């Protein structure tokens, strides 16, 4: 590490990559609505960071909620696909092994169960 870094009066944020600096500014801008609260703190900077954490927690909760809206239809699609895959496997296996008896039908079921695990 260069000695110039310690002697330089530049803001530490100037050493961040542009994308990281932009993210930081967005997060800190999101705390402005709490300014009335954190400005009254004995440790304003820490209080502002806690407010940023509040905003990030809200965003995570929102994203989880949105994910749940997407998750249910996708699970239904997967479930339908699995059922159709099983039907197709049963058809193919029953064409190869003619289910003349109950034992053969049970064997077909076991084969399909085994194939469905893959």
PLY file of the C-alpha trace (Angstrom):
ply
format ascii 1.0
element vertex 118
property float x
property float y
property float z
element edge 117
property int vertex1
property int vertex2
end_header
0.00 0.00 0.00
1.35 3.38 -0.91
2.17 6.02 1.70
0.31 8.50 -0.49
-2.98 6.93 0.58
-2.32 7.95 4.19
-1.12 11.43 3.33
-3.93 12.20 0.92
-6.81 14.34 2.22
-9.27 12.94 -0.34
-12.52 11.43 0.82
-12.29 7.64 1.34
-15.25 7.22 -1.01
-13.08 8.51 -3.85
-11.16 5.24 -3.68
-14.28 3.11 -4.25
-15.05 1.80 -7.73
-17.69 3.90 -9.50
-20.42 1.25 -9.18
-19.79 0.84 -5.44
-19.82 4.60 -4.93
-23.14 4.83 -6.78
-24.65 2.07 -4.62
-23.43 3.80 -1.47
-24.92 7.12 -2.53
-28.25 5.44 -3.33
-28.34 3.77 0.09
-27.44 6.98 1.91
-29.95 8.99 -0.14
-32.61 6.54 1.04
-31.93 7.61 4.62
-32.86 11.25 4.06
-36.41 10.69 5.26
-34.96 9.77 8.67
-32.76 12.87 8.84
-34.85 14.38 11.62
-34.08 11.32 13.73
-30.41 10.64 13.07
-29.40 14.30 13.22
-30.49 14.30 16.90
-28.19 11.40 17.73
-24.93 11.80 19.63
-23.35 9.66 16.90
-24.99 10.96 13.71
-22.96 8.81 11.33
-23.78 5.56 13.12
-27.43 6.53 13.39
-27.51 7.22 9.65
-26.02 3.79 9.01
-28.71 2.20 11.18
-31.32 4.09 9.16
-29.72 2.74 5.98
-30.01 -0.73 7.48
-33.72 -0.10 8.10
-34.19 0.84 4.45
-32.28 -2.22 3.26
-34.34 -4.48 5.54
-37.53 -2.99 4.09
-36.23 -3.65 0.59
-35.38 -7.26 1.44
-38.89 -7.76 2.88
-40.42 -6.27 -0.26
-38.34 -8.51 -2.51
-39.30 -11.59 -0.48
-42.95 -10.65 -0.86
-42.57 -10.22 -4.62
-40.72 -13.52 -4.83
-43.65 -15.28 -3.14
-45.97 -13.90 -5.83
-43.74 -15.39 -8.53
-42.97 -18.61 -6.67
-46.52 -20.03 -6.49
-47.21 -19.99 -10.26
-43.76 -21.41 -10.98
-44.30 -24.23 -8.51
-47.64 -24.99 -10.18
-45.92 -25.15 -13.57
-43.26 -27.50 -12.20
-45.92 -29.67 -10.59
-47.85 -29.94 -13.86
-44.63 -30.73 -15.71
-43.73 -33.47 -13.23
-47.20 -35.03 -13.56
-46.94 -34.99 -17.35
-43.43 -36.45 -17.22
-44.68 -39.26 -15.01
-47.59 -40.00 -17.38
-45.19 -40.13 -20.33
-42.84 -42.50 -18.47
-45.74 -44.76 -17.46
-46.90 -44.90 -21.07
-43.45 -45.76 -22.41
-42.76 -48.39 -19.74
-46.20 -49.98 -20.14
-45.60 -50.24 -23.90
-42.37 -52.12 -23.23
-43.79 -54.26 -20.41
-47.35 -55.29 -21.11
-49.21 -55.06 -17.79
-50.91 -58.46 -18.00
-51.07 -58.91 -14.27
-51.24 -56.87 -11.09
-47.62 -57.77 -10.39
-46.58 -56.28 -13.73
-48.56 -53.12 -12.98
-46.80 -52.82 -9.63
-43.46 -53.40 -11.35
-44.27 -50.64 -13.84
-45.10 -48.32 -10.94
-41.78 -49.09 -9.26
-39.86 -48.54 -12.50
-41.61 -45.21 -13.06
-40.91 -44.20 -9.44
-37.26 -45.06 -9.95
-37.07 -43.09 -13.20
-38.89 -40.13 -11.69
-36.11 -39.68 -9.13
-33.66 -38.78 -11.90
0 1
1 2
2 3
3 4
4 5
5 6
6 7
7 8
8 9
9 10
10 11
11 12
12 13
13 14
14 15
15 16
16 17
17 18
18 19
19 20
20 21
21 22
22 23
23 24
24 25
25 26
26 27
27 28
28 29
29 30
30 31
31 32
32 33
33 34
34 35
35 36
36 37
37 38
38 39
39 40
40 41
41 42
42 43
43 44
44 45
45 46
46 47
47 48
48 49
49 50
50 51
51 52
52 53
53 54
54 55
55 56
56 57
57 58
58 59
59 60
60 61
61 62
62 63
63 64
64 65
65 66
66 67
67 68
68 69
69 70
70 71
71 72
72 73
73 74
74 75
75 76
76 77
77 78
78 79
79 80
80 81
81 82
82 83
83 84
84 85
85 86
86 87
87 88
88 89
89 90
90 91
91 92
92 93
93 94
94 95
95 96
96 97
97 98
98 99
99 100
100 101
101 102
102 103
103 104
104 105
105 106
106 107
107 108
108 109
109 110
110 111
111 112
112 113
113 114
114 115
115 116
116 117
